[in-house]
Amino acid sequence: MKQFEVPIIYRSPLISAIKKRRKEEDKMKKDFTPTLLDLGPLQIYLARHFGFCYGVENAIEIAFKTVEENPGKRIYLLSEMIHNPQVNADLQSHGVQFMQDTYGRQLISFDELKKDDVVIIPAFGTTLEIEKKLKDIGLQTEKYNTTCPFVEKVWNRSEAIAKKNYTVVIHGKPKHEETRATFSHAASNAASVVVKDMNEAIELAKYIKGEKPPIDFYTEFKDQYSKNFNVEKDLQRIGVVNQTTMLASDTQAIADHLKEVMIGRFNPADPEERFADTRDTLCYATNDNQTAVSGMLETKADLAIVVGGYNSSNTSHLVELCEEKLPTYFINSEEKITSATEILHFNFHTKEEMLTNNWLPAKQPLKILLTSGASCPDALVEGVIRKLAAYRSSVSYEELIHQFN
């Protein structure tokens, strides 16, 4: 796989050594057991896969090269490059301005753009409507388009089934940048609707089965369906794609449920007459990270720590998996670990930070599971390890890194 040039401040000698060792020992990526960092009274189990993915490193490389190659020019990002506060803050410190927030609210008007400005499209991609606005201004965005290839894969899959007259059902968060972009591309080719979870999929199924009056659909799925969506006509042939960072098990469950409903409603000789075989559109990194967390959770531990941006979809799903098994703390940097007794962490259900006291159990050895999201720099994970080691370790950092070199 291609090696990207990203700022050295995002790298970690320790994490790089660990990942290199694991890759050498498990070239086929079949071993999802965590890596043990034995610090004596503290044992940290690091997930087999975590941190920057291909799409994120590609986006970061393009963004920083754009800054370097365009001195004196005004450089804009359509929205956050990725869902990581440190990376976005670094870009802003280099003069990059964000045109929208993560929910699409305008911060800088498109009317302020001139054709000699530089506008970077983030890794999530963007809508066709925004692409047209930029082209109408005269901006050349191809060179500065960092859309993840796995997001584009979903767009291509949507287009393929649209050409076969299937309606596109998108499993995603309606306000997420990626889902808005995917919806725009899908809706340009076919009738489309977004379902955020299984509950919404179940309700959508009731319209397929005729259990709910069609008129109710337009209120229930407000702002989640394409223009001129016709409930009676557009729910007769469907296919499911997803926002690439959703839980794989959730997308599969939604697809299985809707397929069963379509077969039960129409009784086709061939299921594909009514339900498109889209295969999984989850990105490889999301899938690897989620599988690695499942493997990590087979280790008996006292608590889990997940590091990443609070508005990161893929990170929140790792938290969700960990929460099913043991106390879990979602933090965006080691600075949130304020002491051995206090931690400031994020509750993604209520969307607020909370302070927890006495979070580290007084036992030896203390066993902690650790992972991070696909947009989280390895340096932040190392920072968490160093912070924990300062409280409980009997092993120096030099001794620890020597274990993996």
FIDO-286638 format. One record per residue (C-alpha): residue number from 1; residue in three letters; chain; x, y, z. Coordinates in nm, 3 decimals. Layout:
N
nr|rest|kette|c1|c2|c3
NUM|ala|A|X|Y|Z $
...
***
This chain:
405
nr|rest|kette|c1|c2|c3
1|met|A|0.000|0.000|0.000 $
2|lys|A|0.118|0.352|-0.081 $
3|gln|A|0.319|0.534|0.186 $
4|phe|A|0.202|0.890|0.246 $
5|glu|A|0.394|1.194|0.362 $
6|val|A|0.217|1.328|0.670 $
7|pro|A|0.363|1.564|0.933 $
8|ile|A|0.606|1.386|1.164 $
9|ile|A|0.419|1.526|1.465 $
10|tyr|A|0.139|1.278|1.391 $
11|arg|A|0.372|0.977|1.400 $
12|ser|A|0.483|0.775|1.702 $
13|pro|A|0.807|0.574|1.719 $
14|leu|A|0.644|0.331|1.962 $
15|ile|A|0.324|0.278|1.762 $
16|ser|A|0.517|0.254|1.435 $
17|ala|A|0.740|-0.019|1.583 $
18|ile|A|0.437|-0.210|1.713 $
19|lys|A|0.250|-0.189|1.382 $
20|lys|A|0.560|-0.293|1.188 $
21|arg|A|0.610|-0.596|1.415 $
22|arg|A|0.247|-0.703|1.388 $
23|lys|A|0.247|-0.661|1.010 $
24|glu|A|0.558|-0.878|0.977 $
25|glu|A|0.409|-1.148|1.200 $
26|asp|A|0.063|-1.140|1.044 $
27|lys|A|0.092|-1.046|0.677 $
28|met|A|-0.257|-1.180|0.595 $
29|lys|A|-0.420|-0.981|0.879 $
30|lys|A|-0.592|-1.286|1.027 $
31|asp|A|-0.477|-1.242|1.387 $
32|phe|A|-0.702|-0.991|1.565 $
33|thr|A|-0.566|-1.043|1.915 $
34|pro|A|-0.439|-0.722|2.078 $
35|thr|A|-0.075|-0.633|2.144 $
36|leu|A|0.025|-0.649|2.511 $
37|leu|A|0.231|-0.362|2.650 $
38|asp|A|0.351|-0.506|2.980 $
39|leu|A|0.433|-0.221|3.214 $
40|gly|A|0.446|-0.429|3.531 $
41|pro|A|0.157|-0.313|3.750 $
42|leu|A|-0.012|-0.184|3.434 $
43|gln|A|-0.097|-0.392|3.129 $
44|ile|A|-0.222|-0.213|2.817 $
45|tyr|A|-0.376|-0.419|2.539 $
46|leu|A|-0.353|-0.231|2.210 $
47|ala|A|-0.600|-0.321|1.933 $
48|arg|A|-0.455|-0.502|1.632 $
49|his|A|-0.574|-0.226|1.395 $
50|phe|A|-0.635|0.140|1.477 $
51|gly|A|-0.545|0.492|1.371 $
52|phe|A|-0.495|0.662|1.036 $
53|cys|A|-0.642|0.483|0.735 $
54|tyr|A|-0.553|0.519|0.365 $
55|gly|A|-0.817|0.786|0.299 $
56|val|A|-0.715|0.998|0.598 $
57|glu|A|-0.341|0.989|0.519 $
58|asn|A|-0.416|1.070|0.154 $
59|ala|A|-0.626|1.370|0.256 $
60|ile|A|-0.367|1.500|0.503 $
61|glu|A|-0.085|1.467|0.249 $
62|ile|A|-0.280|1.658|-0.018 $
63|ala|A|-0.388|1.930|0.227 $
64|phe|A|-0.041|2.008|0.361 $
65|lys|A|0.115|1.991|0.012 $
66|thr|A|-0.151|2.235|-0.105 $
67|val|A|-0.051|2.479|0.168 $
68|glu|A|0.317|2.439|0.082 $
69|glu|A|0.266|2.481|-0.294 $
70|asn|A|0.036|2.783|-0.279 $
71|pro|A|0.209|3.055|-0.075 $
72|gly|A|0.016|3.380|-0.062 $
73|lys|A|-0.307|3.227|-0.190 $
74|arg|A|-0.629|3.204|0.005 $
75|ile|A|-0.688|2.837|0.085 $
76|tyr|A|-1.025|2.704|0.197 $
77|leu|A|-1.159|2.369|0.309 $
78|leu|A|-1.525|2.297|0.238 $
79|ser|A|-1.557|2.158|0.592 $
80|glu|A|-1.339|1.972|0.840 $
81|met|A|-1.069|1.774|0.658 $
82|ile|A|-1.131|1.475|0.885 $
83|his|A|-1.300|1.442|1.222 $
84|asn|A|-0.995|1.509|1.435 $
85|pro|A|-0.957|1.838|1.624 $
86|gln|A|-0.576|1.838|1.629 $
87|val|A|-0.540|1.792|1.252 $
88|asn|A|-0.806|2.052|1.175 $
89|ala|A|-0.645|2.299|1.419 $
90|asp|A|-0.306|2.241|1.252 $
91|leu|A|-0.453|2.323|0.912 $
92|gln|A|-0.614|2.639|1.048 $
93|ser|A|-0.282|2.744|1.202 $
94|his|A|-0.138|2.723|0.848 $
95|gly|A|-0.400|2.971|0.728 $
96|val|A|-0.658|2.727|0.593 $
97|gln|A|-1.016|2.852|0.645 $
98|phe|A|-1.323|2.628|0.680 $
99|met|A|-1.624|2.727|0.469 $
100|gln|A|-1.877|2.511|0.655 $
101|asp|A|-1.900|2.340|0.990 $
102|thr|A|-1.938|1.965|1.020 $
103|tyr|A|-2.320|1.990|0.982 $
104|gly|A|-2.310|2.196|0.664 $
105|arg|A|-2.380|2.534|0.824 $
106|gln|A|-2.212|2.809|0.621 $
107|leu|A|-1.920|2.988|0.789 $
108|ile|A|-1.789|3.167|0.479 $
109|ser|A|-2.016|3.248|0.186 $
110|phe|A|-1.937|3.099|-0.154 $
111|asp|A|-1.989|3.453|-0.287 $
112|glu|A|-1.656|3.549|-0.128 $
113|leu|A|-1.461|3.303|-0.344 $
114|lys|A|-1.254|3.412|-0.643 $
115|lys|A|-1.134|3.187|-0.923 $
116|asp|A|-0.769|3.212|-0.813 $
117|asp|A|-0.853|3.084|-0.463 $
118|val|A|-0.783|2.724|-0.364 $
119|val|A|-1.069|2.510|-0.228 $
120|ile|A|-0.995|2.164|-0.088 $
121|ile|A|-1.267|1.898|-0.092 $
122|pro|A|-1.243|1.695|0.231 $
123|ala|A|-1.207|1.319|0.264 $
124|phe|A|-1.584|1.282|0.308 $
125|gly|A|-1.644|1.419|-0.042 $
126|thr|A|-1.907|1.681|-0.118 $
127|thr|A|-2.242|1.720|-0.288 $
128|leu|A|-2.292|1.766|-0.660 $
129|glu|A|-2.459|2.099|-0.584 $
130|ile|A|-2.146|2.234|-0.415 $
131|glu|A|-1.922|2.093|-0.690 $
132|lys|A|-2.129|2.288|-0.944 $
133|lys|A|-2.102|2.609|-0.739 $
134|leu|A|-1.724|2.580|-0.733 $
135|lys|A|-1.703|2.510|-1.107 $
136|asp|A|-1.934|2.802|-1.186 $
137|ile|A|-1.693|3.030|-0.998 $
138|gly|A|-1.413|2.893|-1.216 $
139|leu|A|-1.231|2.695|-0.948 $
140|gln|A|-1.037|2.384|-1.048 $
141|thr|A|-1.097|2.136|-0.767 $
142|glu|A|-0.964|1.814|-0.920 $
143|lys|A|-0.610|1.868|-0.789 $
144|tyr|A|-0.739|1.946|-0.440 $
145|asn|A|-1.005|1.676|-0.413 $
146|thr|A|-0.921|1.447|-0.119 $
147|thr|A|-1.238|1.237|-0.134 $
148|cys|A|-1.162|0.891|0.005 $
149|pro|A|-1.161|0.625|-0.270 $
150|phe|A|-1.378|0.402|-0.050 $
151|val|A|-1.642|0.676|-0.037 $
152|glu|A|-1.626|0.699|-0.416 $
153|lys|A|-1.671|0.322|-0.426 $
154|val|A|-2.008|0.367|-0.255 $
155|trp|A|-2.104|0.633|-0.508 $
156|asn|A|-2.012|0.397|-0.792 $
157|arg|A|-2.212|0.116|-0.635 $
158|ser|A|-2.512|0.347|-0.600 $
159|glu|A|-2.486|0.452|-0.963 $
160|ala|A|-2.461|0.089|-1.077 $
161|ile|A|-2.781|-0.020|-0.905 $
162|ala|A|-2.958|0.304|-1.003 $
163|lys|A|-2.900|0.216|-1.370 $
164|lys|A|-3.090|-0.108|-1.302 $
165|asn|A|-3.388|0.087|-1.166 $
166|tyr|A|-3.333|0.018|-0.798 $
167|thr|A|-3.405|0.282|-0.535 $
168|val|A|-3.098|0.350|-0.321 $
169|val|A|-3.137|0.307|0.055 $
170|ile|A|-2.842|0.466|0.236 $
171|his|A|-2.758|0.351|0.589 $
172|gly|A|-2.597|0.658|0.741 $
173|lys|A|-2.629|0.958|0.967 $
174|pro|A|-2.838|1.211|0.772 $
175|lys|A|-2.637|1.516|0.884 $
176|his|A|-2.292|1.360|0.838 $
177|glu|A|-2.082|1.513|0.557 $
178|glu|A|-2.024|1.177|0.392 $
179|thr|A|-2.391|1.078|0.397 $
180|arg|A|-2.493|1.416|0.254 $
181|ala|A|-2.241|1.368|-0.027 $
182|thr|A|-2.345|1.008|-0.094 $
183|phe|A|-2.713|1.106|-0.092 $
184|ser|A|-2.645|1.382|-0.345 $
185|his|A|-2.466|1.146|-0.583 $
186|ala|A|-2.724|0.868|-0.540 $
187|ala|A|-3.022|1.102|-0.582 $
188|ser|A|-2.883|1.230|-0.912 $
189|asn|A|-2.929|0.881|-1.056 $
190|ala|A|-3.226|0.731|-0.873 $
191|ala|A|-3.483|0.772|-0.600 $
192|ser|A|-3.297|0.765|-0.268 $
193|val|A|-3.370|0.759|0.104 $
194|val|A|-3.150|0.766|0.413 $
195|val|A|-3.213|0.543|0.717 $
196|lys|A|-2.999|0.616|1.021 $
197|asp|A|-3.058|0.289|1.210 $
198|met|A|-3.257|-0.032|1.232 $
199|asn|A|-3.556|0.147|1.386 $
200|glu|A|-3.587|0.366|1.077 $
201|ala|A|-3.536|0.062|0.852 $
202|ile|A|-3.824|-0.112|1.029 $
203|glu|A|-4.046|0.191|0.976 $
204|leu|A|-3.945|0.211|0.609 $
205|ala|A|-4.041|-0.156|0.576 $
206|lys|A|-4.394|-0.074|0.692 $
207|tyr|A|-4.437|0.147|0.386 $
208|ile|A|-4.307|-0.133|0.164 $
209|lys|A|-4.561|-0.372|0.315 $
210|gly|A|-4.843|-0.117|0.293 $
211|glu|A|-4.890|-0.110|0.670 $
212|lys|A|-4.858|0.269|0.684 $
213|pro|A|-5.029|0.530|0.464 $
214|pro|A|-4.781|0.663|0.205 $
215|ile|A|-4.850|1.025|0.300 $
216|asp|A|-4.693|0.969|0.643 $
217|phe|A|-4.358|0.883|0.484 $
218|tyr|A|-4.293|1.243|0.383 $
219|thr|A|-4.320|1.362|0.742 $
220|glu|A|-4.142|1.068|0.902 $
221|phe|A|-3.847|1.081|0.663 $
222|lys|A|-3.841|1.459|0.619 $
223|asp|A|-3.512|1.580|0.460 $
224|gln|A|-3.404|1.217|0.408 $
225|tyr|A|-3.557|1.139|0.067 $
226|ser|A|-3.489|1.259|-0.286 $
227|lys|A|-3.700|1.503|-0.486 $
228|asn|A|-4.027|1.361|-0.626 $
229|phe|A|-3.991|1.041|-0.420 $
230|asn|A|-4.299|0.824|-0.483 $
231|val|A|-4.365|0.578|-0.202 $
232|glu|A|-4.587|0.345|-0.404 $
233|lys|A|-4.349|0.331|-0.704 $
234|asp|A|-4.003|0.379|-0.553 $
235|leu|A|-4.012|0.108|-0.288 $
236|gln|A|-4.071|-0.181|-0.526 $
237|arg|A|-3.701|-0.242|-0.605 $
238|ile|A|-3.430|-0.137|-0.358 $
239|gly|A|-3.062|-0.179|-0.277 $
240|val|A|-2.872|-0.086|0.039 $
241|val|A|-2.539|0.101|0.056 $
242|asn|A|-2.384|0.267|0.360 $
243|gln|A|-2.188|0.553|0.502 $
244|thr|A|-1.850|0.383|0.513 $
245|thr|A|-1.798|0.437|0.886 $
246|met|A|-2.113|0.273|1.020 $
247|leu|A|-2.112|-0.047|1.224 $
248|ala|A|-2.080|-0.335|0.978 $
249|ser|A|-2.317|-0.551|1.182 $
250|asp|A|-2.583|-0.277|1.178 $
251|thr|A|-2.566|-0.234|0.799 $
252|gln|A|-2.584|-0.608|0.748 $
253|ala|A|-2.884|-0.638|0.981 $
254|ile|A|-3.065|-0.356|0.798 $
255|ala|A|-2.993|-0.511|0.458 $
256|asp|A|-3.106|-0.856|0.577 $
257|his|A|-3.427|-0.714|0.721 $
258|leu|A|-3.519|-0.515|0.412 $
259|lys|A|-3.435|-0.808|0.184 $
260|glu|A|-3.663|-1.035|0.387 $
261|val|A|-3.940|-0.775|0.369 $
262|met|A|-3.906|-0.739|-0.009 $
263|ile|A|-3.919|-1.116|-0.058 $
264|gly|A|-4.220|-1.145|0.171 $
265|arg|A|-4.402|-0.859|-0.001 $
266|phe|A|-4.335|-0.950|-0.365 $
267|asn|A|-4.240|-1.321|-0.358 $
268|pro|A|-4.000|-1.293|-0.655 $
269|ala|A|-3.863|-1.600|-0.832 $
270|asp|A|-3.519|-1.445|-0.786 $
271|pro|A|-3.458|-1.218|-0.483 $
272|glu|A|-3.248|-0.986|-0.704 $
273|glu|A|-3.563|-0.893|-0.894 $
274|arg|A|-3.652|-0.684|-0.590 $
275|phe|A|-3.335|-0.646|-0.381 $
276|ala|A|-2.999|-0.552|-0.533 $
277|asp|A|-2.686|-0.743|-0.437 $
278|thr|A|-2.471|-0.445|-0.339 $
279|arg|A|-2.224|-0.638|-0.124 $
280|asp|A|-2.071|-0.460|0.173 $
281|thr|A|-1.966|-0.102|0.108 $
282|leu|A|-1.794|-0.054|0.443 $
283|cys|A|-1.434|0.063|0.403 $
284|tyr|A|-1.153|-0.180|0.483 $
285|ala|A|-1.017|0.031|0.771 $
286|thr|A|-1.354|0.064|0.942 $
287|asn|A|-1.405|-0.311|0.909 $
288|asp|A|-1.053|-0.392|1.034 $
289|asn|A|-1.081|-0.154|1.329 $
290|gln|A|-1.419|-0.291|1.433 $
291|thr|A|-1.303|-0.653|1.399 $
292|ala|A|-0.988|-0.567|1.596 $
293|val|A|-1.198|-0.422|1.878 $
294|ser|A|-1.407|-0.739|1.886 $
295|gly|A|-1.085|-0.939|1.912 $
296|met|A|-0.950|-0.707|2.179 $
297|leu|A|-1.268|-0.743|2.386 $
298|glu|A|-1.204|-1.116|2.424 $
299|thr|A|-0.925|-1.020|2.666 $
300|lys|A|-1.042|-0.981|3.025 $
301|ala|A|-0.980|-0.621|3.128 $
302|asp|A|-1.088|-0.356|3.377 $
303|leu|A|-1.173|-0.076|3.135 $
304|ala|A|-1.131|0.052|2.780 $
305|ile|A|-1.008|0.383|2.638 $
306|val|A|-1.097|0.497|2.288 $
307|val|A|-0.913|0.797|2.141 $
308|gly|A|-1.050|1.011|1.860 $
309|gly|A|-1.253|1.314|1.756 $
310|tyr|A|-1.585|1.349|1.932 $
311|asn|A|-1.770|1.400|1.602 $
312|ser|A|-1.600|1.101|1.440 $
313|ser|A|-1.857|0.842|1.332 $
314|asn|A|-1.617|0.549|1.304 $
315|thr|A|-1.469|0.627|1.648 $
316|ser|A|-1.810|0.646|1.817 $
317|his|A|-1.890|0.299|1.686 $
318|leu|A|-1.571|0.162|1.845 $
319|val|A|-1.687|0.318|2.172 $
320|glu|A|-2.026|0.157|2.122 $
321|leu|A|-1.868|-0.187|2.085 $
322|cys|A|-1.652|-0.142|2.396 $
323|glu|A|-1.939|-0.012|2.607 $
324|glu|A|-2.121|-0.340|2.561 $
325|lys|A|-1.852|-0.520|2.760 $
326|leu|A|-1.685|-0.288|3.014 $
327|pro|A|-1.644|0.072|3.139 $
328|thr|A|-1.529|0.282|2.843 $
329|tyr|A|-1.377|0.629|2.828 $
330|phe|A|-1.391|0.823|2.502 $
331|ile|A|-1.125|1.098|2.493 $
332|asn|A|-0.971|1.312|2.217 $
333|ser|A|-0.624|1.346|2.374 $
334|glu|A|-0.414|1.251|2.677 $
335|glu|A|-0.491|1.595|2.821 $
336|lys|A|-0.836|1.466|2.915 $
337|ile|A|-0.670|1.232|3.165 $
338|thr|A|-0.628|1.502|3.427 $
339|ser|A|-0.496|1.276|3.703 $
340|ala|A|-0.484|0.918|3.824 $
341|thr|A|-0.823|0.982|3.986 $
342|glu|A|-1.000|1.207|3.730 $
343|ile|A|-1.078|1.180|3.360 $
344|leu|A|-1.281|1.414|3.139 $
345|his|A|-1.447|1.202|2.873 $
346|phe|A|-1.717|1.229|2.610 $
347|asn|A|-2.061|1.072|2.628 $
348|phe|A|-2.152|1.037|2.261 $
349|his|A|-2.512|0.951|2.351 $
350|thr|A|-2.574|1.289|2.518 $
351|lys|A|-2.305|1.474|2.317 $
352|glu|A|-2.134|1.622|2.623 $
353|glu|A|-1.815|1.579|2.821 $
354|met|A|-1.838|1.444|3.173 $
355|leu|A|-1.593|1.420|3.462 $
356|thr|A|-1.547|1.082|3.629 $
357|asn|A|-1.363|1.037|3.957 $
358|asn|A|-1.180|0.725|4.075 $
359|trp|A|-1.177|0.591|3.722 $
360|leu|A|-0.862|0.379|3.759 $
361|pro|A|-0.930|0.074|3.980 $
362|ala|A|-0.677|0.024|4.260 $
363|lys|A|-0.558|-0.322|4.159 $
364|gln|A|-0.252|-0.490|4.014 $
365|pro|A|-0.205|-0.564|3.742 $
366|leu|A|-0.450|-0.309|3.605 $
367|lys|A|-0.562|-0.417|3.259 $
368|ile|A|-0.668|-0.152|3.005 $
369|leu|A|-0.784|-0.198|2.645 $
370|leu|A|-0.682|0.083|2.409 $
371|thr|A|-0.776|0.177|2.052 $
372|ser|A|-0.838|0.482|1.835 $
373|gly|A|-1.043|0.595|1.538 $
374|ala|A|-0.933|0.607|1.174 $
375|ser|A|-0.874|0.984|1.189 $
376|cys|A|-0.666|0.979|1.508 $
377|pro|A|-0.287|1.035|1.485 $
378|asp|A|-0.072|0.764|1.643 $
379|ala|A|0.105|1.036|1.842 $
380|leu|A|-0.214|1.087|2.044 $
381|val|A|-0.232|0.717|2.129 $
382|glu|A|0.129|0.725|2.242 $
383|gly|A|0.046|1.028|2.454 $
384|val|A|-0.225|0.829|2.632 $
385|ile|A|0.017|0.539|2.691 $
386|arg|A|0.277|0.776|2.834 $
387|lys|A|0.019|0.938|3.062 $
388|leu|A|-0.101|0.603|3.196 $
389|ala|A|0.257|0.481|3.237 $
390|ala|A|0.337|0.785|3.449 $
391|tyr|A|0.078|0.670|3.701 $
392|arg|A|0.133|0.295|3.720 $
393|ser|A|0.433|0.174|3.516 $
394|ser|A|0.753|0.018|3.645 $
395|val|A|0.897|0.016|3.290 $
396|ser|A|1.059|0.314|3.118 $
397|tyr|A|0.956|0.434|2.773 $
398|glu|A|1.296|0.329|2.637 $
399|glu|A|1.250|-0.022|2.777 $
400|leu|A|0.901|-0.039|2.631 $
401|ile|A|0.998|0.065|2.278 $
402|his|A|1.294|-0.173|2.293 $
403|gln|A|1.046|-0.461|2.328 $
404|phe|A|0.924|-0.397|1.971 $
405|asn|A|1.248|-0.298|1.794 $
***
